[in-house]
Amino acid sequence: MGLFDHRNRERNTDTRRVYAIYEIAHTLADFIAAISFLLGSVLFLWPEKETEAIWLFILGSVFFCVKPTLRMCRELQLWRMGYLERLAERAKE
């Protein structure tokens, strides 16, 4: 199975656990990014808070970059787990 194949996450208990852990991390990154942008937007209402608002926008942007990184890491790990299983099956032959 290739990358981003939904069957990779359902292969066994370990792959389901890995998928769940990455989904939790992805959801946390979503929340942190959204809250950072929301707070940054509110802080722009006060000119003296502009620097803090800018930093919150930068933080939100970083977490929006973390999201696809987490997805790619998850898919690579799931793919690698399947590849190792196939190698183990070949070794039994």
PyMOL commands that set and color helices and strands:
alter all, ss='L'
color gray80, all
select helices_A, chain A and resi 6-10+13-43+47-92
alter helices_A, ss='H'
color red, helices_A
deselect
rebuild
show_as cartoon
